[in-house]
């Protein structure tokens, strides 16, 4: 086009009509319609309280639950004849053989030997050398301390078994996940196909994975590995794909101009430049695998989850605390090691330092060989010594604290628990669970449509249909009330602390390491202190869910506020805005997409704990899932409960993701793996 004024002709641009889900299409009527819908639902719920709730006795089975029980019986009867089941059984048996072999080498005496092939000293030496290889000497020392705690706390074999299940699962995850992530990073079609599957896998609460796995593979170590790898697969796939997409287009074009093939560009450009991001994905998968490997104790998986489950079932807080501390130690150590491995990719070393490091690793490897040899030669170096025994005093002290809290602290904990339950939880649960099913179903379908658009409405309709179809509607509404209550509290805490961290460097420095550490601990562990303080109640599960879900939401809100342009903040201050006005009129409105994302992630984290909370008196779907593991006749109802809680999680995940999409389309393109 010519730049002279005489030749310019005015062009009237035709506005492009926004799509139904575009954020630009803000309809004031949507908010009003949502308020009218909520008001109508409350009125109907109060007028028809307790009618048409679809409540059934816990022992009553829906047609779907009976069908699942019949399916389980038919599968059990045809395991030796069905070729598919025979093939899957062969794979499972092979995996069990691998697990047993690794246990024979590292943790348990194999047939024909009184001790493992490698004694405790050799195992510690190998672990320390591996940590030294990928990180540094400080974490190598920390590794030695953690492994010493395994033995001195009295859980050597269980701890090593947990690591065996975790790392075997992670190995399979990396073999499958990294190539899949590379494929997604280079193919939009692959991304479109695989992303919905990853969304579903990441939405499922961890405990829900176990029941369908047992239907096909039974119980034991191999089924726990299958469940763990499914749970741990999405993070490494997603983050690997993001790392590959993040490689500069100019760099790729430059490599292509040199005549490189696609494989050469992948090996020589994309993988090296995305290496640090891929290691972050490996870190997230390891954390997920450890979490699932612990919970897999429900299906007889070996490891530290077994003493935790056994102790919680008998309200033995001391034993649960001791095993839970070791799980937390493992989580923190693995997180720090993989994080350090990612940081090492950015270090630039001189040739002399590289040579010194190689010499040091070689000397350490010789010491490892000597340690392994000695651990096979001397019994005291093969079996961890009984003394010193720190586990018994720690367990006794933890139980004493729990007993003291029950005896002397009940004046505080019981009023808090009872007051919260009576004043807030019971009325809200009654409003949600005791309303006519059709009124609540209509709300759950129309509200996502108003908040997030027609796609979310269609998904909500399907999810509501699934919950009704499996026959656990009333229990699902009980769980929904509990989860929404915990999520609202998580979001309130997160807004307060996130704003405080974003506006105070000192607060950020103090809280962020605590939040990072809290995110590494598996959710199962949070039930222990909550149980010690409040006993087996619904409030206990809510407290554990809040503690587990708050860290990720706090960090998201803090990072969102810190990402606001400094010039915007300075402009608000220059016109005389107070601190409260700055927060409420500038920071929170401009970080609303981060707040929406925090609500999404907080809700999913809460769901994960609420299900496990059935083990400590949470009731609802969580109780049915847990009962499905222990009571044969309730297996089908447990599966139905797992499907229902998955439908609830998908419904609210899609609704909040749609909300994020409306607020900020750029943040809707990928799911956070925080």
Number of C-alpha atoms within 10 A of each C-alpha: 5 7 7 7 7 7 9 10 7 6 6 6 6 6 6 6 9 10 9 13 20 16 18 12 12 13 10 8 10 14 14 12 14 18 13 12 16 15 12 14 20 18 13 16 22 15 12 15 18 16 13 14 21 18 16 14 6 14 9 12 21 17 14 17 23 17 14 20 21 13 14 18 12 11 16 15 11 13 17 12 10 12 11 11 17 14 12 15 18 12 14 20 15 13 18 17 14 16 20 19 16 20 21 18 17 23 26 24 18 17 9 6 10 12 21 21 22 27 28 30 23 24 21 21 22 20 16 23 23 17 24 21 17 17 20 18 14 10 19 22 13 17 25 16 14 18 23 16 20 23 23 19 22 21 20 21 21 21 23 23 25 21 18 24 28 27 18 18 27 27 13 17 26 20 10 15 27 21 14 20 27 23 18 24 23 14 13 11 10 15 18 11 11 17 17 11 12 19 16 15 18 21 25 22 22 26 20 24 22 26 24 16 16 17 19 16 20 19 19 18 27 24 24 31 28 19 24 32 29 21 26 31 29 27 29 29 29 28 28 31 27 20 23 25 17 14 17 12 10 9 13 16 11 11 17 14 9 8 10 14 11 12 10 13 17 17 12 13 17 22 18 15 18 19 17 20 21 26 22 23 29 28 23 23 28 29 25 26 30 27 25 29 33 28 28 30 23 22 20 16 23 25 28 28 28 21 21 27 22 15 18 21 13 9 18 21 28 28 24 28 27 27 28 26 18 20 26 18 21 23 22 19 19 20 23 18 22 21 19 17 20 21 14 15 13 10 8 9 10 9 9 9 11 12 12 12 15 13 12 13 16 13 11 18 16 11 16 21 14 14 22 23 16 18 23 19 13 11 15 15 19 24 21 19 14 12 10 10 14 16 20 15 13 17 20 16 15 21 21 14 16 23 16 14 17 18 10 11 14 15 11 13 16 15 11 14 19 15 12 13 17 12 10 12 19 15 13 18 20 17 22 26 26 23 28 23 21 12 18 23 19 15 18 19 22 21 22 26 23 20 19 24 20 17 16 28 22 16 20 28 19 15 25 21 15 19 24 17 15 21 22 29 25 24 26 24 27 23 29 22 22 27 25 17 18 28 27 15 18 28 25 16 17 26 22 13 22 28 22 17 24 21 16 11 10 11 14 18 11 11 16 16 11 12 17 16 15 21 21 24 24 23 27 22 24 24 29 28 20 22 24 23 22 24 22 20 20 22 25 26 32 26 26 25 32 27 22 28 31 30 26 25 31 31 26 25 30 26 17 23 25 17 14 15 10 10 9 13 15 12 11 18 14 9 8 10 16 11 12 10 13 17 18 12 13 17 22 19 14 19 22 17 25 26 26 24 29 30 30 26 26 28 27 24 25 30 30 26 30 34 29 27 32 23 22 24 18 24 22 27 32 31 23 26 30 25 19 21 18 13 11 12 17 24 25 27 31 29 27 28 30 29 23 29 32 21 24 25 27 22 25 22 22 21 25 23 25 27 26 26 22 23 24 18 15 11 16 17 11 12 18 16 16 13
